[in-house]
Amino acid sequence: MFGSRSRLWRPLCLSLVIGIMAGSAAALLEWGLEQGVDLLIGRVVDVRDEPLVAMSWALLLLPVLGGLCSGVAGYWFCPGWRGHGTEALTRAFHRGHGDMELRGPAVSAAASAVVISTGGSAGPEGPIAALGAALGSALGRHLHLTPRERRILLIAGCAAGVGAIFRCPLGGALFAVSIMYSDPEFESEAMMPAVVASVIGYSLFMAVWGAGEPLVREARHLRFASPLELVPYALLGPLCGLVSILLSVCFFQVHRHLADSAVLPRWLRPAVGGLMTGAIACLVPPVVDSRYHLIQGATDGSLFASAASLSWWTWTGIFGAFVVAKCLATAFTVGSGAAGGLLGPSLFLGGAVGAFLGALLTALVPGSMSEPLRQALIPVGMGGVLAASMRVPIAAIVMVTEMTGSYQLIVPLMLVCATSYLVGRRWGLNREQVPTSAESPVHAADAMIRLLESWRVRDFVQRDWPYVVSPATPLGHIVSRIEPGTHPIFAVVAERQLRGLITLPDIDRIHDPWLQRAVLAEDIMTERLTALWPDDDLYEAVELFRRENHDVLPVLSAESPHAWEGMLTRQRVYSALSAQIETSRQFILQEYAGLIAMDQEAGIDNLLKAVAPQAGLRIERLMVPLTALGKSIRACDFRQTYGIQILGLELPDGTVESPPDIERLLEPAHRLIALVPQSPPTSGKG
């Protein structure tokens, strides 16, 4: 037995548990990345010293090894796992009833650490988002929660994972509640559980790894100083949108031709993608940078100081090469089927786009760009590409603000994220997103659920229940009250206290007439009761009907324990809901006259579907014959006179009578719904 209050508090309490689990998983993944990057790709190349061309067999082949490990792990341990992390959890939300297997995300998260450590162009954020969501879903399944509650926990797990690994608790919560939709819309019901889980996950992660440095350390000192600065930001937004389109095109082309290829075995495809990534990395080493060293160097100026002789035109070309190379490398890594996410590469690309635009404007108009403004374009660009590629503009603003500490850049971030999203929204990387909640299957019954939640059991309880007996009532007397064809449930009540229930299976166990006189109601009643309180809402009642497989549930008083108030029947809930739906339908048809014709057509269509014509007959809508005008259907005798059988009559206002009033006089505006013999086919002469 549970109530509406427990339904509201239960997700919040479970979010604490999910936050701990997802935060622990994020901390473990971070440890794996710290160790793996330093041990493998970190020993091969230093992107701060080698921004361009670092020919090395190790740099070429390490991504192949990572891709091969990922492909083999996925093939052997989770062959059914498909899609990158955010895509998988979005699919589970909309079409999987909130169910998300745990094995696939767990293997993918572990494999992503190997892929990134060997130089793959991917991020850990997508896998940890999927793993956190899977942990929430698994907890919901273990506790036998409803699909609706499992979806809430799935979002909470995603929020905890992203909030921890990115060190952005509020941004992680906003990301999780908005990633399901391509339009700026939130899954509002999951907002508070997402916030709670994200806070717990971030706090646990911080307790293990410390608060850490912002993603771009120098960004915290940057600020928006003048309205004139909006000019370069106005250029940056559309440019970020275009780059997100480039990333999307590259990703889906590689995915279509490599990950979905039937030529290569599935386990080998990520290795081929790794080989292409390694080849790109030999020309542009920063594509393997998973720690944003290049972005940091471009912001604090250390990258330019290491090559002071290069002109701004040269740096424009270098950053342009970074952008194109990162798009291709990310496409070959994740698009080939290797484990990894797309959030991290999106941030890297945004920073590179900001650096590119800053270098370009400085080269075009020397002296026009102040150093703080050129630096500020980098963290703002990170938000722009993230907003468009993931289609989460609001979350991107908050995430980048938290990750970089650049709270003074909120105004340009808003402008860039909005314009970038508008440019690139059609080419997002998450194919499972739907535009709005109205187009999501999970919200198809929202109006009905809200209605059930607004109704209370006290208003629908049947207090004059006809099947009430005392504990001392003989079984024979109970049997005598059962009418043929009914399946009553008897309430055993003494002094308003409900002692138990008796159902037909309880009665059928005893057939001997003597025993029926000796056995009393208290001897066979079921004392283990599942009951409702008057303040419970009908949505809880419907769920309890389903869970217990009952058609009738007792209602107990909240003031006096076990004081019986009556019974709530499934049929009573159904009748009330049907009546409300019909009332709403009539109001809609009155309010929106254009829908009346559609409603009439639907009524006729349902009539036609309900009739199974015999062979050689078809159903048609006919005009009234001239000879039948002014006569009744009975007088016309259509079967004998015209050889047709009348099923219904469509009136001038569009309503359909079925069966028709046979005494109604037929008018020219009437239409006959009739069974008509099929004409025999005519044969031509050759």
Buried (B, 14 or more C-beta within 10 A) or exposed (E): EEBBEEBEEBBBEBBBBBBBBBBBBBBBBBEBBBEBBEEBBBEBBEBBEBBBEBEBEBBBBBBBBBBBBBBBBBBEBBEEBEBBBBBBBBBBBBEBBBBBBBEBBBBBBBBBBBBBBBBBBBBBBBBBBBBBBBBBBBBBBEEEBBEBBBBBBBBBBBBBBBBBBBBBBBBBBBBBBBBBBBBBBBBEBBBBBBBBBBBBBBBBBBEBBEEEEBBBEBBBEBBBEEEEBBEBBEBBBBBBBBBBBBBBEBBBEBBEEBBEBEEBEBBBBBBBBBBBBBBBBBEBBBBBBBBBBBBBBBBBEEBBEEEEEBEBEEBBBBBBBBBBBBBBBBBBBBBBBBBBBBBBBBBBBBBBBBBBBBBBBBBEEEEEBEEBBBBBBBBBBBBBBBBBBBBBBBBBBBBBBBBBBBEBBBBBBBBBBBBBBBBBBEBBBBEBBBEEBEEBEBBEEEEBBEBBBEBBBBEBBBEEBEBBBEBEBBBBEBEEEBEEEEEBBBBBBBEEBBBBBBBEEBBEEBEEEEEBEEBBBBBBBBEEBBBBBBEBBBBBBBBBBEEEEBEBBBBBBBEEEBBBBBBBBBEBBEEBBEEBEEEEEEEEBEEEEEBBEEBBEEBBEEBBEEBEBEEEBEBEEBEBBEEBEEBBBEEBEBEEEBEBBBBBBBBEEBEBBBEBEEEBEBEEEBBBBBBBEEEEEEEEEE
